[in-house]
Amino acid sequence: SMLAAMSVAVIVLGAGRGERLGGKLPKAFVSVAGQTLLERSIRLLAASNKFVRIQPVLAKRDFDRFKELELQHLAALRHPVEGGEERQDSVRAGLESLPDECAWVAVHDAARCLVSPEDVRRVVEAAKRDGAAILAEPVRDTIKRVRSGRIVETPPRDECWAAQTPQVMRCDWLREAMKAAGEANRLGTDEAQLVEWLGHPVTIVEAKSPNPKITRPEDLVLAEAVLAASEAGAVADIG
């Protein structure tokens, strides 16, 4: 059906150990303001109303932890599938679990637990229009390309963007890109890179709301501050 042909699935990556966060917990199960990164991400993705399927990818040891999250009411949410060593392995596992009729796939890091549903909608729409799109923000710093401790190049700052997630693309493009990367033994740092290697264009959608990746303890402090500010803002709006 036409509806199925336009349907989008999202793979939520939460298999990382999160050593840099320093705790005993796997990263996806660390809490920000009383809610795990994974749960917060899934709720925000669901709130975009763009996904017929939300597919978590986790380490097998965390499946029981996942059951304890209060997410049963989300109709699109599926049981987790097991992730792999590398990000690419986890994306592949998520992709293999999707039904053939999913024409579009989004990949999102559970650690980007502040993503706004509105930004999610905008990046999905852009991908449906152009084939592939990612959320990103222009960099504020001057970026240096470095090899062996020496600057190789200073790319023009106005051309430099920091990639975020979701990254959304045609399912057939990502399947083809994963296959090609696997055969060439290449690891991409994100999904867009795999699709770029095939020569497909990828559109940049500027994130309008803060969408940091939580990787270190200080990021948790930042995330809680952002949440506190947005809740204060919401209260002010109501007032």
Number of C-alpha atoms within 10 A of each C-alpha: 7 6 8 13 12 13 18 23 25 29 29 27 24 27 26 21 16 20 13 11 18 13 12 11 14 19 25 27 22 20 16 20 14 9 14 19 24 25 20 22 24 23 15 17 25 21 16 16 13 17 22 17 21 25 24 27 28 26 19 14 11 18 16 9 10 18 12 9 13 9 13 11 7 14 11 15 19 13 13 23 19 19 23 17 10 14 20 21 16 25 23 19 18 26 24 12 15 18 10 12 15 22 19 25 29 28 24 25 25 29 27 23 26 22 27 19 18 16 21 27 17 18 27 28 17 20 23 18 11 15 19 29 27 28 26 21 19 15 14 11 8 11 15 14 11 11 9 6 7 9 11 11 11 11 12 10 14 10 8 15 16 11 19 22 27 27 29 31 29 20 22 14 20 24 17 14 22 23 14 16 18 13 9 9 9 12 16 16 11 16 23 24 15 24 24 14 13 14 10 16 14 20 21 20 22 18 22 14 13 14 21 16 18 26 16 14 12 10 15 19 13 14 21 16 14 15 14 13 12 12 12 12 12 11 10 9 8 7 6
